[in-house]
Structure formats: structure tokens, C-alpha cells
Amino acid sequence: MFMKEFQFVDGGRTYRCRVETPPARAGAAPVAWWWFEVSGDQSRYAPFHAAADDTESSVRQRIVSHYEQLLARRAEPARAWHNRPRPRGDAPATPSTPATPST
């Protein structure tokens, strides 16, 4: 990989990006991640693995796209837990109605 860290400005925001490799778990190879921070946001994000063919331009596009999608999701109105769609296969049981005898 040709770079491990860079910074850029897009849409009035400053993005600081860097590759970090957390310690590997037993029996697993370490995996490098692209981490980024954005000015005005207290969080940091690691949305995808670093690859040998990453370029500043390709990483920049992916990071800006990821962050814009994150902001769009945050802007959506919150949904109350009782208004969330049910997972398929968990349809509520309909009460059975006893047959009324005809006279």
C-alpha cells in the first residue's frame, strides 16, 4: 500500500484518513482498515478494509460516499419500535373463531 494517512476537504468538511491494523486474533491474519474522522463529528469510522490497490482518490470517493449516506440515514425521522415492520415469517397469529352451529 502506498499510503497510510492523508487529509482532504470536501463539502466544507475536513476528513482525516488513516490505515490501522488491530492486533490479530489467534489463528487469524491481521486485517487493515481505513479509519476516518470528520471535522464537527465526535466519532470516527472504519467502513472498509484497506487494499493494496487503494489510491487516495478511490479512498476519498468511498469515504465521502459512506459519510453522505450516514448523514442521510441520520436525517431520516426516527421510527418508533412498534411501527417497525415485522420480519418475514413472524406474522401475528390470527385468533381462530369457533364455528357457530346453524339451527
N, C-alpha and C positions, 0 to 999 in steps of 0.2 A: 504494500500500500504506500502510495507516495506522500500521503499527508496524514497527520494525526489530529490537527487542530486548525481551525480557521474561523473567521468572523465576517459577517456581512450585514448590510442594512437592506431591508425590503419592507415597503409599505409603512415606513416610519418606525419600524421596529428593528432593534439590533439583535441579531442571532449570534450566539457563541456556540460553536460546534466542536466536538472532540470525540475521539475514539477511546473507549475504555474497555478493558478486558477484566471482568471479575475473576476471582480465583476459581479454578475449575473444580468441579465436584469429583469425588473419587471415581476413577474409571471413565471420565468424560473429558474430551478435549475442551480447552477454553475457547469461548466464542466472544469475539469483539463486537461491541455495539456502538452505534452513533448516538451520542447523548447531545442534547442541545438545551440551551436556556434562552429565554426571550426577555428583552427589557420590559419591565412593567408586569411580569408574571413571576410569582414566587416559586413556581415549580420548575422542575427540569424533567426532560422526557427522553426516552430511549426507544424510538419507534421501530428501528430496524437494525439488522446486523450489518456490520462493515464488510465490504467485499474488496478483493484485490483490484477490481476494475473500477472502483468508485473514483469519480472526479469531483472537484469542488462544484462544478456546475450541476452534475447529476444529484449530488447530495443536497445541494441548495434547493433544487426543484422539489425533491422529495420532502424535505423538511418544511418548506413553505406550504406545500400542499397539505401535509399532515396537520400543521398548525391551523391553517384556514378551516379545515374540516372540523377540527376540535372546537374552534370558536363558533362555528355554525351549530354544532351539537349543543354547546353551552347556551346559545341564544334561544334554542327551542324552549317552549313553555314546559315546565315540569308536569309530569303526569302522575296523578295520584295512584297509589298502589292498587286500588280497587277498579281503576279504569284501564289497567294494563290487559292486553289480550292474553287469553289463556293459551298455553302451549297445546299443540295438536294432540289429540288423544286423551285430553283431560276435560272433555265436555261434561258439564254438570249432568248428573243423573236426573231424569225426569220422573217425578213420582208416578207410580202406576195407579190408575183409577180402577177401583173394583167395578166389575160389570154389574150393572143394575138388572135385576131379574125383570123380565117383562111379564106382565099379568094379563 
